[in-house]
Amino acid sequence: MTRALELALNGPVTGVNPQVGAVILNAEGELIGEGYHKGSGTDHAEVVAMKAALNGASKLPQGSTAIVTLEPCNHTGKTGPCAKALIEAGVSKVVFASLDPGDESSGGAETLRSAGIEVVAGFHAGKADRQARVWLTAAKHKRPFVTLKWASSIDGRAAAQDGSSKWISGE
């Protein structure tokens, strides 16, 4: 998961799509593919990692595990559903950190389980949720993530009593 979280940081920071990273491991736990989501309309992290792991083959090696920072999506938008792509590629196990809060996109874990794939949800969720907090806030609460900085003097003012401006913040 650490590598997937690192990869996710390579993706663009947008309000529409989350930064997601994914790795594919073979049955021996060796890394055979990795990827991240490069932006709206491009392959999602799971698909990028699977394409690297498949290397032209139609199925992943038996016993392969996908590790993803966000629950694989379960809907068709600009790209197809990642849950379906993982099933079709023959993945045996999917481990993900954060649940997808989207109304349309969530449910990938259930789709994978229904197909007989072992699913581990919430692995390193705290770290992944912190890393994706801007997108998760927007997706869960239907509002932007806001950071506010307030600088005031010790008496709670933003300027001196006579109205003259003073430098009260180091940034």
Secondary structure, DSSP 8 states (H G I E B T S, - for coil): -HHHHHHHTTS---SSS---EEEEE-TTS-EEEEEE--STTS--HHHHHHHHHHTT-SS--TT-EEEEEE----S-SSS--HHHHHHHHT-SEEEEEE----TTT--HHHHHHHTT-EEEE-TTHHHHHHHTHHHHHHHHHSS----------TTS-SS-TTS--------
